[in-house]
Amino acid sequence: MALAAAIRYTIPSMPLTDCRLTVAQTNPALGNLAKNLDEHVAAIEAACAAGSQLIVFPELSLTGYFLKDQTAELARGLDSPELQRLCELSRRISILVGFVERASDGRIYNSAAFLEDGRVLHVHRKVHLVTYGMFDEEREFAAGDEFRAFDSKLGRFGVLICEDAWHVTSGLQHFLAGVDAMLAPSCSPGRGVSGGSTELSSETSWRTLLDAHALLFQTWVVYANRVGWEDGAFFWGGSRVIDPFGRLVARIEGFDTATLQAHIDAPTLRRARVATPLLRDSKPWVLARGLERIAAQEQRP
């Protein structure tokens, strides 16, 4: 079995330093790139003043979400003036920003760029585009095709854009790559309550999902969701940071624009992985064999 045989699994090192971060829970103006960029700059300046080393913005934070016919007009390459302005600011603080990316081949993606030391260090293109309910992302975007961990001066990170987090194989790949933190920018709309609870159903689902990622994948989880109304949809916020034991460290209350500051650190990560060595004891080659077996069965007449 070629895939299973190719895996030479080693546990990556843990380069995470003590990292002070800001999560910016924003309400982007739909299609107004200039206004949103100015608000990003203001949020970055405030985060720097607060002593943060990293700031995380929501999904499509530079453009808004329901872009429809504006998508192509707002798409930007990595060398665009808007991203270059943020790159200059990344000499002072690392930045994760959501934008519409126009790739060199002309395809358009729902992307998140990690900027650091004046350059684009990493770009994640949303893999799992949403095509149910009120969503039709495949109408506007091409789908990304990989989950790739990357090394920052602050640690080893992986990005999951909203729906990516709802597919367990996404987080699993980052886990096996030994990430210190999963950064999860989102545009999650609010949905109703049930069972007498005062918590939105969407928040209940996301809280369960994010806690599970942190606990099962033994990683810090940083969730940045947007707020506000757009095209009749309400975005509920709920941005938060969860530690590798699955414990809530900080969250933003309410449905308004706000920021939170948090501190993620290597000792907590190390304690979680020593107490329950899930990464050490994982067997990805067993999964690889299972996938090959399933693929072979599908190919049979």
Secondary structure, 3 states (H helix, E strand, C coil): CHHHHHCCCCCCCCCCCCEEEEEEECCCCCCCHHHHHHHHHHHHHHHHHCCCCEEECCCCCCCCCCCHHHHHHHCECCCCHHHHHHHHHCCCCEEEEEEEEECCCCCEEEEEEEEECCEEEEEEECCCCCCCCCCCHHHCCECCCCCCCEEECCEEEEECCHHHHHCHHHHHHHHHCCCCEEEEEECCECCCCCCCCCCCHHHHHHHHHHHHHHHHHCCEEEEEECEEEECCEEEECCCEEECCCCCEEEECCCCCCEEEEEEECHHHHHHHHHHCCHHHHCCHHHHHHHHHHHHHHHHCC
